[in-house]
């Protein structure tokens, strides 16, 4: 239960962690989990390539001085080439992953805006502040958790969206913000970044 703060002028104030709300919705959990699964093969491929590079480096460290100059030079070139391929593929995969994360976040954020607006109006809020980025990057220096309406918004969004809750494996942790999710669209009432 949230207990909104009231300003001296009588306006109710609340905070909402928009990024956490996006991830905590049933739709967000489903879509971010599907994204993780989609990139598992690429992650495995990159790990395999990284092990190849490590093996070649180990070979160079242990046998490098015993090798003739041509063999040693070829091994060094192989390591450098594989490292470049690994770096490029890792950067490409990271960029694609972040782009797809942001696409998911934007899609949910577009639907979340009206939910936040409706909730704020129905509950007579005068001000909602996004607490996604902690101070000093964000505007909230400190807030009592009693004014956090994030869970209420998640619950209302889940009801409206009709997306069922995802089954949780035993010992599953609470959802966390995916790295790099930075929604750029702003829903009404200032909850966007």
N, C-alpha and C positions, 0 to 999 in steps of 0.2 A: 504494500500500500504506500502510495506517495502522499506526502503532505506538502503541497506547494507553499513556497514562501510568498509572503505578501509584502509589497513595497510600501513605503510611507504613503504613497498615493493610492493604495488599495489594489494595485494590479498584482495578479498572481504571476510568479516567475517559476520556471522549471528548466531543467537541463535534460538533454538527450544526447546520447553517444550514437550519432547517426551511423558511423562505420560499424559499431558493434551490433546495432539494430539490424543492419543489412545482413550481416553474417548470422545473426541469431534467428532470423525468420526461417520457417520451414523451407521456403523456396531457396533462400540463400544457402542453407545447409545442404540441400539436395544438389544445387547447381555447383557450389564450390567443391563438394565431394566428387561430383562427376568430372569436374575439371582436373582435380588431382589424379583421378584414375586415367583420364585421357593422356596425361603427361607422364604416367609411370613408365611406359616403354622408352620414352626419350631419356628419362632420368636414369634408367637402367643402362641404356646405350652410353650415356655420358660417363657413368661410373666405370663401365667396362673400358672405355677409351682412357680414362684417367689411370686405371690400373695398368694398362699397357704402357703408358708413359712412365709410371712409377717403376715398373719392371725394367724398362730400358735404362732409366736413370740408375737404378740399382746395379744393373749389369755394367754400366759405364764406370760407376764408382768402384766396383769390385774387380773388374777385369780390364779397365781402361788402360792402365800402365803396362799390362802384359800384351795388349793388342798391337798389331803393326799400325803404322800411321794411317793407311788407307781404310782399314777396318774401323779404327777409332773415329776417323773423320766421318765415315758413312753413318756410324751409330749416332754421333752428335747431330748430324743433319736429320736423321730419322726422328730423333727426339724433338728437335726444333720444329719440324714439320707437323708431327703429331700434336705438339703443344699448341701450335697455331690453329690446327683443325679443332682441337678440344675447346680452345678459348672462343673461337668463332661460333661453334655449335652451341656452347653454353650460353653465350650472349644472345644468340638468336632465340634459343629456347626460353630464356628468361624474359626477353622482350615480348615474345608471343604469349607466354603465360600471363605476364602482367597486363597485356592488352586484353586478353580474354577475361581476366579477373575484373578489370575496369568495365568491360562491356556488361558483365553480369551485374556489377554494382550499380551501373547507370540505369540498367533496365529496372532493377528493384527500386532504386531511388525515385524513378519517375512515378512508380505506383505508390511509393511510400509518402510522397509529398501530400497528396490529398488526404491520406489517413491522418497524418500529423496535423494538417490544417483543421480537419473535422474534429479531431480529439481536442485540440487547443480551444476551438470555438465552443464545443459542448461543455468543456470544463472551465470556461471563462479565464483562460490564461491571457495575460497581457504581454508576456515575453517568454520565448523559449530560446535557450542558448545551446549550441552544439558543443559538447565536451569531448569530442573525438580526439582532439589534439591537446595534450596537457600543456599547462603554462610552462615556459614562456612562449611557445609557438602558438598556443591557442588563447582565446579570450578568458577562459575560466581559471582564475587563480586558486579558488577553493570553493567548494559547494558541498552542502550537507546532502548525503545520499538520499535523504527523505524527499528531496525535490526532483530526483531523477525519475523521469517518466518512460525511460527506455523499455522496460519490461511491459508496461501497459501498451505501448505502441506496437511492440512485437506481437503481443497477444491479439490486439485488434487487427493487425495486418494479417496474421495467420488465419483468423476467422474470415476475413473478407476474401483472402486469396484462394481459400479452399485447398491449398496444398497440404497434404497430411504430414505429420511429424515423421522424421526419418528414424528408423530403428537405431537405437544406440547400442553399440557393442559393450560388453561388460567392462567396467572401469573406464569408460569414455570420459574425456575431459570436456568441460564447457567449451563452446566454440570461441575461437579467438579471431582477431582481425587478421585477414590475410595480408601478408607483406605487400606493400605497394598499392593497396586498394585506396585510391584517392578519387572519390566521386567528384566530378566537376559541376554537374548540374545542381541547381539549388532548388529544393522544394520550397513552397511558401513558408512563411513564418521563421525564416533564417536558420533551419537546421542543416543546410549544406555547408561545405567548406568554401 
